[in-house]
Amino acid sequence: MNIFFLKPYLLWFLPICLIPVILHLFFQKHPKHIIFSDVRFIQMALKNILPKTKLKQLLLLIIRCLILFLLILTSARPISYSNYIGKNNKVKQIIIMLDVSYSMLYSDTGIPRIKEAKNFVKQLISELLKNKNNIQIAILVYSKHIEKFTPKFSSEISYLQGFIDTVNPTYNTTDLINSLSFAYKFFIEQPSGDRTIIIISDVAKHIIQGLDRIEIKNKIPEFDEKINLIFVNLNTKENNNTYIRTINISLEKTDAVMNLNLINYQNIRKNWCLSVELNNKEIFNELININKNVQLDYEVKVPLQDNEKEISGKVKLKQDNLKIDDEYYFVIRNLKEKKILVVDGDYSNTINSESYYLVKAMNSLKKNYNIKVISDMSDEFIKEKLLKYDIIFLCNLDKIPENKISELKNFLNTNKEKGIILTAGDKINSEEYQKWLSNVFVKEVTDNFHITDIDRTIFSDSDKFELDKLIFNKIYILNSDDSKILIKLNNGYPLLIQKIFENNSLFIFASTIDSLWTNFVSKPFYPYFIEKLINYIVNENTEKSQDNFIIGDTVFYTFKDNVETINLISPDNTVKTFKLNTQTIKFSADMPGIYKLVINYRDTVKETKLFAVNVDREKEEGNLEMLTQNELKRIFGKTKFVVMDYNKDIFKEITMNIEGKNLSKFFIILIILFTCAGILLSKKM
């Protein structure tokens, strides 16, 4: 029988066992010399008592050394192993879980960890099943979910190794707990036996989402503490990874402003080459400095071509050991200037008009807006062709001419991304709006109103503003039937509603957008409000116009009636054709890069549309910091688990762990016995 230690490094503490000997030698009490008349009887007693006392002291010293010796051996997790143990008839069931998330593409020596893991699993299968008929193995391949698995346990080496050959890496993140739940359920459906789960991963903190607050039995109802867990750690060297965490792109006139968030987990490098490509042409290249374990916010401004409908590109760091998160793909749409018409019911060039504040706010945003302001009383409004505009502001209009009502309806029903914003004011005559918007303006009310609820899908950063400082002294009560309330006031009245027509929306604001009824226009929230509303209208924030996705997202697009087929060209140039039975297509993108949709209309006209897909960085898959023993112990409780580093002895360690007998309990019993013996012996001295 051989003895094997799961934590052999703790054996380096064995010299501690000599501490009682050292203390005994250096701290002995020296005898005191006392003048005495006759010591013959004392000398006779010493001949009988002293040898017994020295023997007891020696035994006590040995016991103390043995207690320390056994404590260290117990901490090192001793396992007894015999070559004959594996030949008993008790069935041993083993589930091998192989991590194929994108962090496993990390490469130390030019060979990705996933490739090393596949070779390791094939060899492990051979070692476990060699000359043994009582071991059965199942394989689960996982990332954020189970990718594939063997349908049953098997002892056939060729079948299991052949299954491993079919495994490919994915671009998904990791969720070990979700996948472990499947493993425990898999055991329940099988006959009982000795059970072990071998998890082959980089054992980084990102493999368990919500690490600080997870309760294993709540997440996995089938969790069984009797099932042995073995973590095989491929994360054995320093992890040098720097990656692009997030990108926010905004348009300023003819420039794209990219706000990058970069994070450096390197132990060596600080200087990185950052480049930006637009339409496969490099237009920016600069050396930047990112210190170790530091996040860096970095702004890049790049010029755009005029009148381009969409541009694709990528931001790239010089590649490191994990290449997949060094590139961030993007598509920018709506590059053409947005034509905005402002029709002012109280038109003047002074601060008393709605258009004054509105134009001032839009100019401050540095966006590519082409703004035209006209009065509702002028012949210019009657003659103006509304369809050429993207957005129309109707501000405090007494009434809308009849010939313009039908034109506005056509404007809202066009297929293009357009919208109308109608604002209230002292000139509004609710009866004049009955032909177009029946009963939308109910009545004026006066009070001190403030915002209590706001739609976060449009105004996602509204928390950054002091909304409680916005005061509305007068509003119109709006009829919100068949409308979506986007902003609500403290008395429950809506401040902003959205009426959805066939293709576009009408937004109605219950107060003025000048200083007549409110202090709204003097607050920082005002230009933000205008910008977000315009972006929402031109569909920069809606599902059908989304052009930037992450792996696993459902890509969803809606098309016109006369579309015949759509060709989807992936980043690797593979082509998939959709024949449209409905006006929508849905699919999942599983590869990062720029995708192209070629839309074939029945009249032979073609149109192209681009979209970008990136790996999910939100779950910190690029942070390869390892899980600690204490973190795993807190999660898995009393479960017998061990973390083994990937080295030359790994196969022997796993085999002994599965087939060996844990001697820790036996050693603990010996420690208790020796401790009791030491206490009794010390009392008799």
N, C-alpha and C positions, 0 to 999 in steps of 0.2 A: 504494500500500500504506500502511495506517495501522498505528501501533504503539499498543497498549493495555496498561495495567499493571493487574494483578490487585490489587496493594497500592499504589495511588497515593500514599497518605499518607507512604510512605517517601521520596518524592521531595523532601520538605521538608528532607531531610538533604543535598541536593546542594551547598549552600554549603561543606560539609566539604571539597569538592574544592579549595578555595582555600588550605587549610592549608599545602601545600608552598610556595606562592607567598609566603605570609606569613612562613614560617620562612626562606625565602631572602632576603627583604628585610630582616628584622630581625636576622638572625644571621650576616651576612656578616663574614668575617675582614678586619680593617683591616691594610694593609701596614705593616711595621716599617721605620723609617728607620735605615739603617746607613751609616756614613761609608766610602766606597770611593774608591780612587785614580782609576779610569777606568771608566765605565759605558757606553762607546760600543758595545762588543760585546754587552752585555746588552740595550741598547736595540734593536740590530739583530735579536736573537733574539726579543724580545717582539713585534716587528712581524709575525713569521711564526707564532709559537706562540699568542699571546694570543687572536686571533680564533677559532682552532680550539677552544681551551679554552672560550671563552664560548659557542660554538655547542653544544658537547657538554653544557655545564651547562644551557643553555636546553632542549635536547632531553630531558635527564634530568628537568628540572622538568616539562615537558609530559607525559612518560610517567607520572610519578608522579601528576599530576593526572588523567590518563586512567584510570589503574588505580583510583583512588578513585571516579571518575565511573562506570566500568563496574561496580564492586562495588555501588554504590547502585542502579544500574539493574537489576542481576541480582537483588538483594534484593526489588525491587518487582515481580518476576515479569512480564517483558515478553512480550507476545503480538503477533505480526504478523498482520494481518487484511487480506484483499483482498476486494472485492465479488464477485470472480470465483471465489474459492476454493470457495464453496458450490455451484458448478455442475459440479464434477467428478463422476465416476461412482461414487466410493467411498461405500458406504452407511453412514450414521451412525444407530446405534440408541440411543434415549434412553428411559430409564425415569424417569418422574416419580413420586416417592413423596410422598404427601400425608398429613400427620399429622392424625388426627381424634380424638386423645385429649382428655380433659376440660380439660387445661391450655390447649388452643387455644380455649377459651371465654373466655379472658382478654380484657378489653376496655379499650383505652386511651381511646378517644373515643366510646364507645357502640356501636362496631361490633366484634363478636367477631373474633379473629384468624382463626378458621376461615372466616368469610365473606370477609375480605380475601384469604385464601389461595386460595379457590375462584375469586374474580374474577381474581386474579393468574395462576392456572394457565390459565384460559381465554384470557387475553391472551397468555401465553407460548406457548401452542399456535399461536395465529395468527401470532406473530412468527417462530417457528421454521419453520413450514411455508409461510410466504408466499413464493410464486414459487420453491419448492424441491421437487424430486422425489426427492432422495437421503436425506431424513430420515424415519425411522420412529419413532413414539412409542407407548409402552405406559404405562398408569397403574396404580399400586398404591396403594390406600388402606389405611392401617395405624394401629393403636394398639398394644396389647400383642401383637397378631397381625395377620395380613392380614384386613381386613374385606371387601374386594371388589377386583376387578382386571379390566382388559380382557384377554380371553383371548389376544390376539395383538397384535403391533405394527401400527400403522395410520398412514396419512398423510392420513386424511380428517378435516378440521377439525370438521365438524358432528357426526360420530360421537363424537369425543373430548370435545368441549365438552358434548354431550348427556349423556355419561357423568358428567362433573363435576357437572351439575345434579342428578343422583340421589344425590350424596354428602351424608350427614348426619353431624353430630358425634356422638360416643359419650361414654359416661361411664366409659370404660376408662382405664387408665394406659398409659404408653408403653414399648415395648421395641423400640428401633431395630435391635439386632443380630439378633433373631429375624426381623424383617421384611426386613432386608438379605439374610439367608440365602436367603429366597424369591426376591429380586431376582436374585442371582447364579445360582441354579438356572434362573431364567427365561431368562437370557442363554444358558446352555448349550444349551437346547432350540431356539435360533434360529440361523440362518446367521450367519457371522462378519461383522464390520464394526467401524468405530470406535464404541466403547461409552462411554456416559456415564450416570451415575445422578444425578438432581437431587432432593435431599431438601429438602422444604419443611416447616419446623418452627420451633419457638421455640428450638431448639438449646440447651436447658437441660440441666443435668447429669443430670436424672432420665430423659432419653430413653435412656441407656445404663445398665442395671442392673449393679451390681458394677464400677463404673468403675475402681477401683484395682487390680483383680486380673484384668481380662479379657485373654485372649489371642485375637486375632481369628481366627487360623488354626485354633485349636481349636474355636471357636464356629461358624465358617463354613468347612467343608472346601473349598467351591468358590471361596473368596476369590481374586480375581485383582487383583494390583497394577497391571495395565495399564489397568484400567477407571477412568475419570476420575470423581471424586466432587465434586459441587457442592452445598454447603449454602446454602440461601436462608434467611437469618435474619430472622424476623418479630419477634424479640425486641430491638427497637431502642431502646426507651425504658426508664426506670427501672421496675422491677417492684414494685408495691406490693400485697402480698398478706399477709393475716393469716388464719390458719385454725385450726379445731378439729382437733387431731391425734388425740387419743384420748379416750374417755370410759369410765370404770369405774363401774358403778352397784352399790351394795350397799343392802340394806334394814336399817333399824334401827327396830324396833317399827312405828310408823305413819309413818315418814319414809323417803324415798329420798335417799341420800347419793351425790352425783355428783362424782367426782374427775376434773376436766378437765385436759387438757394442751393449752395454746394456744401457738402460735408466731407471731412477728411478723417478716415480711420487709419491712415498710414502711420507707421512707426519711423519711417525714414524720409520719404519725399515730402517737400513742402511746395515746390514750384511745379506748376501745371500749365500746359498749353491748352488754351480754350479757343475753340473756333466755332463759327456760325456759317452754315451753308444755306443758300436760298436757291431753289430750283437747280440743285446739284452744282452750284458754283459757290466757292468759298469767298465770302465778302468781309470776314472779320477773323483775325488771328492775333492772340495776345497772350503773354505769359503772366499768370496770376500766382499769388502766394496764399496758400491756405495752411495754417498751422495745424498740428496734430490735435485730433478730437475737437475741432472747431467747426462751427457752421459759419459760412460766409454768404452774405447777401451781396449780389453783384449785378450791376445794371449795364446792359448792352443796348445801344441804339443803332439800328441799321436802316439804311434808306430802302424804300420800296419803289417799284416801278408804277408809274401812273396808269390808272384804268385797268389794272389786272383784276380779274374776278377772284382768283384765289392763288395763293403761293404756298408751296410745300418747302420744308426745310428741316434741318436738325442742328441742335447744339451738341458739340462734341468735346469731351476731355481726352487728353492723350491716354490711350488705353493702359489699364493696369491688370491685376490678376483676375478681376471679375469684369469682363468687357461689356457685358450686356447692359449694365446700368451707367455706362460712360457716354451713351448717346441718348438724346431726347428728341423725338420727332414731333413736328407740329405742322398744322395747316392754318393759314390765315385767310379768312374770307372777307367779303364785303369791303374790298380795298377802294372801290370807287367812292367818290365823294357822295355824301348823303344830301339830297336836295330837300330842304325844309322850308315850308311856307308857313308864315305866321300872319294870321288875319286878326287884327286888333280892333276891338269894338270901341276902344277909347284911345285911338292912335295919336301919339305926339312923340316928340323927341325928348321929353322930360321924364323925370322919375315918377310921374303920375300914371304912366301907361304900363300895361302888362308886357308889351314887347320890349321895353327898355331893359327890364330885369332879365327877361328871357334870353335876349340876344347877348347881353353881358355875360350871363352864366355859360352859354354855349361857347362863346369865344374864349372864356377862361379855361375850358377843357382841352384846348389845343387839338381838337379833333378835325377831321376832314369834312366839315359841314359847309354847305353852300346855302346860306340863309337869305330869304327874301321876306320883307315885311310890307304888308299892305293894309289899308283900312277897309273895313267892311262897307263903308259908305261910298267907296270909290267905284268908278266903272271898271277899274282894273280887276277887282275881285270878280265881277260879273263875267269878264272876258277871259279870266285866267283858266288855262287848261290844267286841271288838278291831277290828272293821271301821271304827269311827268315828275311829280314829287314823291318822295319816300314817306315823309311825315308831314302832317298838317296840324298846326295848333289853331284852334278856334277859341279866341280869348274874349270872354265877356261880350258876346254878340247879342244884340237885341233880338234879331231873328236871322234866319237863313233864307235867301231868295229861293223861290220854288224851283227855278231851273238848276240851282246848285244842289238841291236835295237828292235828285236822281243821280247827279254826277258823284256825289259823296257816297251813295249806295254802291255805285259801280266801282268806286275807289276801294271800298272795303271788301268787295267780292272778287277783286283781281287776284290772280295766282301769285303775284309778286309779294314780297315781304313789305307791307305798308301798314300804316296805322294813323288814327286820328286821336288827338288829345283835346278835349273840350273842357274849358274851365269856366266857373261861375263868376258872377260879379254883379254890380249894382244895376247894369243895363239889361240883365237877363229878363226876358218876358216868357214865362213858362208856357203860356197859351200858344205862342208862336212856334213852339217846338212839338206840338201835338202831332203834326203830319209826319214827322220823322221819328221822334222819340216820345211816345205816348206816356204822359204822367211821370217823366223822369225827374223833373224839378218839382218837388212837392210844395215847399214853402221855405222862406227865410227864417232863421232863428238866430238870436243873439245871446251869447254867453261867453265864458272863458273855456274854450275847449283845448285839449291836448291829446297827443297820440298815445294810444295804449297797446295797439297791436298792429304789426306790419308783416307783410309777406316776405319771408327770408329767401325764397327762391329768386326773387327779383332784387331785393335790397339786402344782399347777404352780409354786407359790412355795416349795417345800420347801427349795430351796438357801439361802434366807434364814435357815434355822435350823441350829443345831449338832446335827445328827442323831447325830454320833459320841458326844455326851454322854448319849444315851439308853441306859440299861443295863437289860436284862431278865435277872433272876437265875433265873427259872423260867418255862417255857412248856409248853404242850401241843403235841406233834407232831400236826399236822393232816394228814388225808388230803386231798390237793389234786386227786385224780382228778376230772375233769369240772368243774373249778373254775378260775377265773382268779386267779393270785397277784398281789396288789396291792402288798404290802410283803414283802421277803425279808430274812432275817437272815444274819449272816456265815457260818454253817455250812451255808447253803442251805435251812434250814427256813423255811417261810412264817410270817409274823407275821399277815398279813391276807389272807383269800381271799374271793372272791365266787362264790356259787353262783347261777346265773341260772335262774329258774323261768319259767313261761309269760309273765308280764308284768313281774314285779318280781324283786328280788334279795334273797338272804340273805347277810349279811356275817358272817364268823366271825373273831374276834380271839383269837390263841393265848395271850395273857397276860391279866392282870387290868387293870381300869381304875381300881384304887385303888393304894395304896402298898405292898401286901402283897408283890408279886413284882417290882416295878419302880419306878424313879424317874420314870417317864413323866409322871405326873400333876402333877409339880412343875415341869415344863419349859414354856417358851412354845409349843412345838410342839403341846401337848395340846389347847388350845381351837381352834387352827387345824385340827387333825386332825378334831375333832368337827364343826366348821362345814363343812369341805369334804365330809365323808362325808354329812352331812345334805343338802347342796346336790346332791350327786350322786344321792342316793336320790330326791329329788323332781324329778329330771331337769332341773335347771337347767343341767347341763353336757353333756347328751347330744344327739345329732343330732335325735332326733324332737321334742325340745322347744325347739330353738334358735329364737329369735325375732328375732335380729339378724344380718343377712347383709351381705356387700359385693357390689358389682356383679360378676357373673360366677360367683358361687357357685351350686351346684346346691341349690335349695330342695327339701327332702325331708320328706314327712309321711306317717304311717301312720294309718289310720282303722279304725273298727269295720266289721263285716260288713254292717250294714244301711244303709250310706251309698249313696245312689242317684246323686246328682250333686254336684259342687262348683263353685261360681262364684268365680273369682278376679277381684277388683276392684283394678285398678292405681291408682297415685296420680293418673293423668290421667283416672280414672273409666271407662276401657275395661274391658269384661267378657269373660272367657274362661271357657267352661264345660268341665269335665272329666266325662265319664261313666266311672264307676269299674268297670273290668273286674277290677282287682286292688285290694288294700287300701291301696295306696300311690300317691302322685303325685310326680312329679319335674319340675321346670322350672327355667329360668334367668331370674333377674330382671335386667333391663337398664336400669332407671330407678330413681333414688333416691327414697325416700319411704316412706309407710306403705301396706302392702297389706292387703286384707281377704279372708279365705276364708269364704264362706258355705256351710256344710255342710248339705245337704238329705238327711234320713233318709227311709226308705221309709214310716215312720209319720207323715209330714208335719211332724215336729219339725225345727226349724232351729237351728243353732249357728254362731256366728261365732268366728273366730280371726284375730288380727292378727299381722303381723310387719313388721319394718323393714329397709330396704335402704339402704346408704350407699356413696358412692364409696370406693375403696381409698386410704387415706391413708398406709399403711405404706411405700409406695415413694416418698414425698416428691414427689408430682406437683405439689404447691403451691409447692415451692421452685423458683423460676424463674431461679436463678443460672446464667449462661451457661457453656458449655464453653469452655475456652481453646484456643488454637492448639496449645500444647504437649501438652495432654491428647488432642486429636484425633490429633496426630502420633504419640504413643506408641501409640495404638490401631491406626491405619491404616498405620503404618510408611512405606514408600517410595511408597505410593499417591499419585498426583497428586490433591490435593484443595484446595479453596478455599472459604472462608466469605464469602458476599456479603451485605451488608446490604440490606434491602428499601428501595430508594429509586428516584428517577425514572430513573436510568441502568441499572437492574438488567437490563432486557431486552437492552440493548446489550452489557453485560458478559457475560451468559450466552452470547449468540450468538458473541461474539468468542472466549470460552473454548472453545466447542465446535468452531468452524470455523477458529480461528486456529492459528498455529504458535508454539510456545514457543521464544523466543530466548535463554533462560537459558544453554543449553549453548554456543551461539555466543559469547555474551558471556564465558563462563568461559574458552573457548579464547583469546579476545583478551586476557583478563587474564593468562593464562599466558605468551602471546607477549610482551606488553609487559613483564612482570616479567623474563623472560629477557633481553630487549633492554636493560632498565635495568641489570641486573647486568653484562652485557658492557660497556656504555658506561661504567659507574662504574669498572671495572677498567682501562680504557684512559686514564682521566684522570690 
